[in-house]
């Protein structure tokens, strides 16, 4: 910023972004890793790919992987709809460095945070690993949320709201799967009863 230009005041959230970038962006490997996470999470494609791969490699858990892919996609779609309603602009301050391109100028909520939280919870569950639905998001979500701030494309409340929406979507997907399984089981039971009475 020019020494003669009037200084643009920082909001509290902008101050957090400046602090995050000052602490992390200059460390070796941080920016490449953040950009890699950005590309992986774009339009939830990375999560859809992992769900498809899991369904192929673990056919006995295909239903859970289908739920994971669907949940990540729905979470992403929900975030896009909310963005168009809220219409909050992305960070734009001389002290904040933007480190990656974005498909839109809208910021709230973070679609990466939304789909990544849903995808991590549901893929962790689908894997069948004990505690996977907790371990996977614990390992994946904090780096993804932090990366969006390191890259200067989201405010802290964007990523926090995205994570909350993603978690809610994952829970809704799990409940939807349970209801579908229960309904299929009841239908099968009725068919068997009709067959035995015929």
C-alpha positions as MATLAB code, in Angstrom:
seq = 'XXXXXXXXXXXXXXXXXXXXXXXXXXXXXXXXXXXXXXXXXXXXXXXXXXXXXXXXXXXXXXXXXXXXXXXXXXXXXXXXXXXXXXXXXXXXXXXXXXXXXXXXXXXXXXXXXXXXXXXXXXXXXXXXXXXXXXXXXXXXXXXXXXXXXXXXXXXXXXXXXXXXXXXXXXXXXXXXXXXXXXXXXXXXXXXXXXXXXX';
ca = [
       0.000    0.000    0.000;
       1.306    3.455   -0.897;
       2.633    5.551    1.967;
       0.444    8.430    0.743;
      -2.735    6.355    0.517;
      -5.225    6.580    3.388;
      -4.965    3.539    5.632;
      -7.940    1.214    5.395;
      -9.078    0.092    8.842;
      -9.101   -3.615    9.564;
     -12.241   -5.290   10.867;
     -11.810   -7.861   13.670;
     -12.092  -10.731   11.191;
      -9.615   -9.098    8.827;
      -7.214   -8.739   11.740;
      -7.491  -12.486   12.342;
      -6.747  -13.195    8.672;
      -3.718  -10.909    8.734;
      -2.492  -12.707   11.857;
      -3.048  -16.167   10.378;
      -1.168  -15.253    7.228;
       1.658  -13.639    9.180;
       2.089  -16.763   11.311;
       1.641  -19.476    8.671;
       1.906  -18.306    5.074;
       5.677  -17.890    5.124;
       6.422  -21.350    6.506;
       7.889  -23.866    4.033;
       5.245  -25.952    2.297;
       2.232  -24.186    3.790;
       1.053  -22.331    0.692;
       1.504  -25.306   -1.685;
      -0.378  -27.524    0.774;
      -3.156  -24.948    1.130;
      -3.495  -24.673   -2.640;
      -3.552  -28.457   -2.926;
      -6.415  -28.623   -0.424;
      -8.172  -25.888   -2.379;
      -7.991  -27.862   -5.627;
      -9.021  -31.097   -3.888;
     -12.104  -29.518   -2.330;
     -13.247  -27.509   -5.352;
     -16.932  -28.282   -6.057;
     -16.581  -31.261   -3.637;
     -14.913  -33.227   -6.465;
     -12.182  -34.702   -4.273;
     -14.745  -36.058   -1.825;
     -16.864  -37.475   -4.633;
     -13.788  -39.209   -6.013;
     -12.908  -40.744   -2.650;
     -16.481  -41.922   -2.177;
     -16.468  -43.575   -5.597;
     -13.112  -45.207   -4.905;
     -14.319  -46.499   -1.546;
     -17.447  -47.967   -3.125;
     -15.245  -49.891   -5.574;
     -12.681  -51.063   -3.030;
     -15.197  -51.928   -0.290;
     -18.301  -53.169   -2.121;
     -19.717  -54.530    1.136;
     -19.966  -50.911    2.346;
     -21.124  -49.416   -0.953;
     -24.296  -47.958    0.528;
     -22.296  -45.996    3.111;
     -19.936  -44.666    0.433;
     -22.852  -43.621   -1.759;
     -24.255  -41.765    1.246;
     -20.858  -40.109    1.738;
     -20.667  -38.896   -1.833;
     -24.259  -37.698   -1.828;
     -23.816  -35.955    1.510;
     -20.688  -34.094    0.391;
     -22.393  -32.982   -2.818;
     -25.571  -31.851   -1.054;
     -23.484  -29.948    1.497;
     -21.664  -28.165   -1.307;
     -24.933  -27.367   -3.087;
     -26.442  -26.014    0.142;
     -23.469  -23.718    0.663;
     -23.818  -22.336   -2.868;
     -27.503  -21.574   -2.307;
     -26.755  -19.840    1.003;
     -23.960  -17.821   -0.613;
     -26.374  -16.466   -3.205;
     -28.818  -15.470   -0.471;
     -26.286  -13.877    1.911;
     -24.043  -12.406   -0.816;
     -21.137  -11.587    1.480;
     -18.061  -10.537   -0.476;
     -14.726  -12.268   -0.050;
     -11.898  -10.573    1.876;
     -10.549   -7.566    0.030;
      -7.950   -5.576    1.965;
      -4.450   -4.440    1.029;
      -3.006   -6.283    4.024;
      -4.622   -9.605    3.060;
      -2.919  -11.659    0.356;
      -5.172  -13.770   -1.853;
      -3.267  -16.928   -2.727;
      -5.649  -18.817   -5.019;
      -8.339  -18.175   -7.613;
     -12.002  -18.684   -6.723;
     -15.039  -19.510   -8.879;
     -17.102  -16.691   -7.354;
     -16.723  -13.519   -5.308;
     -19.124  -14.757   -2.624;
     -17.760  -15.786    0.733;
     -20.349  -16.992    3.273;
     -20.280  -19.869    3.998;
     -17.101  -21.566    2.802;
     -18.111  -24.326    0.395;
     -14.770  -26.052    1.018;
     -15.456  -26.138    4.749;
     -19.021  -27.332    4.195;
     -18.325  -30.207    1.804;
     -15.093  -31.206    3.573;
     -16.767  -31.494    6.958;
     -19.635  -33.540    5.541;
     -17.290  -35.637    3.398;
     -14.847  -36.345    6.218;
     -17.581  -37.391    8.667;
     -19.356  -39.604    6.156;
     -16.236  -41.172    4.626;
     -14.846  -41.848    8.084;
     -18.095  -43.615    8.901;
     -18.130  -45.464    5.573;
     -14.612  -46.803    6.099;
     -15.808  -49.007    8.946;
     -12.846  -47.961   11.102;
     -13.924  -47.679   14.754;
     -14.403  -44.014   15.547;
     -13.798  -43.079   11.907;
     -16.676  -40.596   11.847;
     -14.819  -38.611   14.517;
     -11.195  -39.311   13.616;
     -11.458  -38.359    9.937;
     -12.959  -34.895   10.470;
     -10.593  -34.258   13.388;
      -7.676  -34.868   11.033;
      -9.043  -33.189    7.907;
     -11.334  -30.322    8.844;
      -8.958  -28.059   10.840;
      -6.321  -27.994    8.060;
      -8.990  -27.315    5.417;
     -10.530  -24.470    7.421;
      -7.131  -22.959    8.169;
      -6.069  -23.229    4.525;
      -8.983  -21.048    3.412;
      -7.785  -18.295    5.739;
      -4.115  -18.759    4.837;
      -5.107  -18.252    1.201;
      -7.068  -15.132    2.122;
     -10.331  -16.216    0.511;
     -12.555  -16.646    3.576;
     -13.254  -14.979    6.891;
     -13.212  -17.043   10.122;
     -17.013  -16.967   10.339;
     -17.223  -18.281    6.762;
     -15.301  -21.437    7.612;
     -16.963  -21.881   11.018;
     -20.435  -21.661    9.478;
     -19.381  -23.974    6.656;
     -18.188  -26.607    9.116;
     -21.453  -26.385   11.073;
     -23.560  -26.728    7.917;
     -21.408  -29.629    6.742;
     -21.799  -31.464   10.050;
     -25.563  -30.934   10.003;
     -25.725  -32.212    6.430;
     -23.732  -35.315    7.360;
     -26.097  -36.088   10.229;
     -29.087  -35.592    7.929;
     -27.526  -37.931    5.345;
     -26.961  -40.625    7.966;
     -30.546  -40.302    9.161;
     -31.801  -40.403    5.582;
     -29.852  -43.597    4.949;
     -31.264  -45.155    8.130;
     -34.825  -44.308    7.115;
     -34.239  -45.730    3.640;
     -32.824  -48.975    5.062;
     -35.723  -49.298    7.530;
     -38.244  -48.705    4.766;
     -36.570  -51.274    2.503;
     -36.528  -53.790    5.358;
     -40.246  -53.286    6.062;
     -41.049  -53.643    2.384;
     -39.023  -56.864    2.214;
     -40.766  -58.202    5.309;
     -44.187  -57.488    3.793;
     -43.222  -59.220    0.555;
     -42.007  -62.288    2.444;
     -45.229  -62.388    4.460;
     -47.333  -62.190    1.296;
     -45.243  -64.958   -0.264;
     -45.685  -67.283    2.696;
     -49.461  -66.726    2.708;
     -49.943  -67.309   -1.008;
];
